[in-house]
Amino acid sequence: MIAPSPRQPLIDALRGIALLGVFLVNLRFFSLDALLDESTQQSLPSAALDHVIRTGMGWVVDLKAITVFSLLFGMGFAMQMDARGTAGVAPHLRRMAALAVIGLLHATVLWWGDILLTYALVGLLLPLFRHLGDRALVVTGVVIALFLPPLLSPWMREWVMTMAPRAQVYAAAVTALSSGTLLEAWWQNLLLGSWVRLTNWALLFFVLGRFLLGYWAGRRGLLQSPVQHRRSLRMLCLGGAVIAAVFLTLETCVPALKEAWPALRSGVPGYLLRVSYRVGPLALGIALACGFALLYLHAWAERWLRVFVPAGRMALSNYLLQSAICVPLFAGFGLGLGKGHGLWPILAVALIVFPLQLWLSVWWLQRYRFGPVEWLWRSLSEGQRLRLRRA
């Protein structure tokens, strides 16, 4: 049996914070709000409040939480390789195969928006990059995350155009998930999940690029030994925040820029503009992760932030539990709190469910060595039933 790696409270706390961010983003899809067309959203009585919530999430949470999660995933791979060397490749491949099984079950049985299957498939590629030097690893990660998807998009757009239009797919999903039977909702779950994975092909590059940047950070020990890397963390935090501010502001000016300079609509200028859309979320995600690490180094902040450590240690179990709670909560075959209620249920559910998960994680880990799904994942990866209960 392979001994588990020592826990890193800072990394677990950051993972717990990222879990909350991912939960808030996913709640927009659980509640069906993200599947509604713009006219329907604006016709809701809570439209003004909803706009404020969407704007705030767009600036702080959307794409940033999954960026942090992906960086941490790549960092975990670096920690495994550092501990096991080349012998860590085979265990990693088994871990990804087991994660793929868990993700496939989650995606087909419970919720179409699963990310675990994508993580597992992309994670299988990580050993191919283990021989790259630090500089090459960073350059490769940046190129894959920022420059490659916009380069491929003109060709991929033609392929995507052959599929059903977004409005049609979303409308069918909203109908089935908000008022259909359990069987109808499950079938639409499969259809929507398949459509999203095919049309959102750039997600593979999004994830892989961040995995590689996290791999570099883990190899350097940025979050494992934050005191020694305080200066690097400050530079990454400040630089990421400045870059994010510049490019996110630029994104708000794009319609006016295109109107003033039509050349931005195509060719090299158009390509560079598409690249710019991807810079802000990545830079802000890195800045937030590094800023969290710097804050965690202060004793007064660490006492508050440690509350997220148990949830971070059980992030996989908590992620799946969120789906198990919210799918029947919002779907028509359950309580039907979805379509037509605006975004206030998101805040209400988040304020109830996530604190309960924090408490449940503490309670569970006082009695057991791993989260329940983490235990299953490890057992499947190592081919044996591991001891779960603490001695």
Secondary structure, DSSP 8 states (H G I E B T S, - for coil): --------HHHHHHHHHHHHHHHHHHHHHHTTGGGS-HHHHHHSTTHHHHHHHHHHHHHHTTTHHHHHHHHHHHHHHHHHHHHHGGGGHHHHHHHHHHHHHHHHHIIIII-TT--HHHHHHHHTTGGGGTTS-HHHHHHHHHIIIIIHHHHHHHHHHHHHTTS--HHHHHHHHHHHHHHS-HHHHHHHHHHHHHHHHHHTTTHHHHHHHHHHHHHHHHHHTTTTSTTTTHHHHHHHHHHHHHHHHHHHHHHHTHHHHHHH-GGGGSHHHHHHHHHHHHHHHHHHHHHHHHHHHHHHTSHHHHHHHGGGHHHHHTHHHHHHHHHHHHHHHHSTTTT---TTSTTHHHHHHHHHHHHHHHHHHHHHHTTBSS-HHHHHHHHHHHTS----B--
